[in-house]
């Protein structure tokens, strides 16, 4: 069965950085398109970034230039490097692969 495990969240101050990880198992990871989503309190889940099997990437306008998605197929892991974090980035971050979701990791940006 497919399992996705996110990690790396935490509490940071505005302007700081975090790197999230999404480790996958039970799937041919190298062929998969993987996306990050986030859900802030009281808001709908929104798409953040995506990376394809050929390493094409795309980002939501709200994070473009600050976030970078990458993958390590040898480790079946996708990363989300988040720089210049803002309070509006506060949310639970989820990874998605072939309609499977992880449990999420909390990111809180606050002074």
C-alpha positions, 0 to 999 in steps of 0.5 A: 500500500502507498504510504506518504510521511511528511516531516520537517514542519515547525515554528519559525519567525517571519523571514526564516526557512524550513525544509519539508520532506515527503517520504513515499513507500509502496509505489514506483516513486520515480514515475510519479508526479508529486505535489505539495498542498497546504491548508490554513485554519478555516480555509480550503486546501490549496495547491502549492507546488508540483514536480513531475517524473522528468523534474518539471516544476510549477508553483502557486503564485503565492510561493513562487520565488520563495519555495523550491520543490525537489526530489531524490528518487533514490530515497523516494522523497520529495522536498519543499524548501521554503525560504522567506516565510511569511505568517500567511504560509502558516498551514498544515502541509500535505504531499500528494501522489496519485491521489494518496495523501500523507498525514501532514506537517504543521508549519507555523510562522509567527513572531 
